[in-house]
């Protein structure tokens, strides 16, 4: 039976080999190494030949449904080495992680997964976030007062100000700090993802993050005034021959008033990859709010 314990720096190479055997995800190691307290929140099943399984969590400040923030344990990088599966390692490690989250004062826990059955027996439950998808509108006449230009994640102070204003009271959004803008956001929104900023009278009024595919476009994040940005998306789609799109916009998103500029016909899609677990509080009002959204750049 392997030893269940927290990781140490001596486990680094074995830990990374376990992740490499389970994931093709180059973002894992840089995000993990950006967390100074990572080893104390990394729970491992350590056998004679190295790390057999791992559960890691990172504490994040996430906006709640009451206008404040909750300390949330974001579970990430859960893996079991292929030759050690089916032995209950993850279930036992999740118990250790929950005990540590409780001691740390976490209100609840959040994770994103394509395998919800791994976590359901340990107290996590699926929640759904609806978003529009459909046929893109024909390009509209540009607003002559608003300029839309390409931007880069290196302009993070500008983006951060827009993000904070747009999400100040939005449940399920993460409170980003400078390190998030310098490290996490570039990892998730670097090329080939494209970022545009709208300016009115030289002042930034909104931004949009898009990932283009053959025949479709995903709008991953928006903030601020969206009308000019949506017009630019449809114009760019016409240039690329793209006819369909999706947009991560919560149900109460003010930008939905501008949706006719983006879509000619819409339907609702559902993201059911999120799971939550109560610890010291109840996450239901947060994930159940029509204003709730979790932007991809805040994945753990």
N, C-alpha and C positions, 0 to 999 in steps of 0.2 A: 504494500500500500504506500503510495507516495506521501511525502510530507506536505501538509497544507500550511502555508505561511505567506507572509509578505515577501516581495522580491527584494533583492539587494543589487548593488552595482555589479557584483560578481556574476549575476544571472543574465547580464545584458546579452551576450552572444547567443546563449541558449534560448532566451526569450525571443530574440529576433529570428532565429531559425524556426521556431514554432510558428510565428506569424507568417514567415515566408512560405512555410509548408501549407498554410491554410488560405492565404489571401494573395491576390495580385493587386496590391493597393499601396503604391509608393508614398502616399501621404501619411501612412501610419507612423513610421519612425520619426519624421520631422515633427509631427504634432506631439508625439509622446515625449520627445527630447526637449520640447519647448516648455514642459511642465516641470518646475523645479521640485515639486513634492511627489513626483510620480511613483517612486518605488514604494513609499508607504501606503499607496492606494492601489498597488498592483498585487493581486492575490494569485498565488501559483500553487499548482500541484507538482512538486519537485520529486522526481524519481532518481534512481541511480544513474540514469543516462540523460539527465537534464530535465527541462521543463516539459511536462506532459500536457498541462492545460493552464489557461490564464484568464482572469477577469480583472479588468482595470476600470476605474471610474475617475472622472474629473469633476470637481465642484464648479458650478457655474451659477451666476446670478441671472435669473430668468423672471421676466415681468409676469405678475399674477393678474387675477381678474378684479382686484380691488384697487389698482393704481400703484401698488408697491412692487417689491421684488421678493422672490423666494430663493433660498439657497437650494440648489437642485444637484443631485448626484447623476452625472451623465455617464452611463455605462458604455464602454467602447472596447473594441479590439478583443472581444471574447473569442477564444479559440481553444480547440483541443487537437493535439497532434493526431494525425490519422491513425496511427497504431495504438492509440490510447482511448479511442472513442467507445461509448457505450458503458462506461464505468461510473457515471454519476459525478465526475469531477466538477463540471460547471455548476451543477446544482449546489454542491457543497461550497464552492468558492463564492457563489452568489450570496449565500447566507453570511459568509464572512464580510463581504462587501456591504451588505445591508446593515450589519451590526456596526461597521465603521461609519457609514453614512449617518446612522442614528446618533452615534457619539459625536459626530461632527456638526450635528444640528440641521441636517438636510430635511427640508419639508417633504420632498418626494423625489422619486428617481425617474429619469427619462432615458429612453434608448430608441434606436432605429434599427430595424432588422427585416430581413426577408424570411426569417425562420421563427415566427412567433411562438411556436410550440416549445422551443427551448426555454422560454422565459415564463410562459403562462403558469406552469406548476410552481413557480417561485414567487408568484404574487403580482406579476406585471400583466396589464390588460391592454388590448389594442384600442387606439382611438383613430378617428378618421378626420382628414382635412379635405374639404371639397375645393375644387378650383376649376375655372373655365378652360375649355379647349374647343377648337372648332376651325372653321374656314376663315382665313384671314380676309379682311376688308380690302377693297381696292384702294390704292394710295389716294389720300386726300390732298387738297391744296395746302402746302406748308404755311405755317403761321409766320408772316414776315417779321414779326417782332421777336421771335424766339429762335435762337441758334442752337442746333444740336451738333455736338462734336464728339469724336472719339476721346476716351479718357483712359487713364491707367490706374492700377491700384496704388501706385506711388503717390497719387493725389489724395491720400487717405484723410488728411484733416478736412478737406472740402467734403468728401463723401461721408465722413463721420458726423459732421454737423447736420447734413441732410437726413442721414439715418436716424439720428437721435430725435430730431423734430418729428419725423414720420412715425416713429415707433414708441414715442414717449409713454403712451398708455396702452400699447398693444400686447395683449396676453400671448405668452409662449415665445416672445422674442427675447433674445439674449442681450444683456447689457455688455456691449463690446468696449474693451479698453484699447489703449494704443498698441499693446502687443498683439491683440487680435487683428487689428488693421494691418500691422506690419508683417505678421506671420500667417495667421489662419486664413484671412481673406485672400491673400495672394495664392495660397495653396489651392483653394477651391475655385477661385475666379481668375486664375491666370490663363494664358493662351491654351487652347483655342477659344475659350470663353471671351466674349467681347463686351466692353463697357462703354456706354455713352452718357453724356451729361447734357442737359438742357440749360441754356443761359438766357436770361431776359435782361436786356440792358447791361450785359457783361457780368451779371450776378447769377450764380448757379441756383436753379430752382428745382432740379430733379435729376435723378440718374436711373439707368436701367441696365440690367445685366442679362445677357442673352447667350444661349448656346445654339449654334446653327447645325442642322443636320440636312442631309439630302431630302428635300421635300417638306421640311418642317423646322420650326424654331421653338425653343423653350425660353420663356422669360423666367429667370430664376429669382430675381429680386428687383424691386422698384422702390423708389422713395420720391416724395414731393409731387410736383405737377407733372402728370403723365401724358397730357394731350399731345404735345409736340413730340414726345418720345415714341408714342404709339404711331404717330404719322410716319416717323422715320423708320420704324420697324416694317411697316407695310411697304414703304418705298424700297427699302433694302430687300425685302422679300420678293418684290416684283423684279428687281435686278437679278436676283439669284434664281428665280423660277420656283420659289417656295410658296406653297398654297395653304398650309395648315400650321397651327401653333397652339401653344398652351401657355398659361400665365399663372404663376403662384400669387393669387390675389385672394385674401380672405373675403368672406361673404359680405362684410360691412365696408370693404375697402372703398374709399371715396373715388379711387380711380375707376371703379366699375361704371361710373357715370360716363367715362370716356371710352368704354368698351366698344361702342359702335365704330370708333376710329380704328380699332384693332381687329375686330371680328365682324364678319357679315352674318355668321350663324354660329351659335355656341351650344354646347352641351356641358353637363357637369361630369368631371372626372373626380376620382377619389384617391388620395394617398393614404394607404392603410399600413404604412411601415412603422409608424410611431407606437410606442408602448409606454405606459406610466405605471408606477407603483407608489401607493401612499407610504409615507414613513412617519413623519410627525405632523403632516397636514394632508389635505385632500386636493389632488390635482384635477378633479373632475370639473370645477368651475373654470379652470384655466383652459384645458383642452376642449371644453364644451362651448366656449365663447365663440360667437360668430366672427369676432375680430381676431381670433387666434391664427397665427402663422408662425412657422419656424423656417427661417431662411437657410438655404443649403450651406452658406459659408459658416454657419454655426454648428454644423455636424461635429461630433466629437472625434 
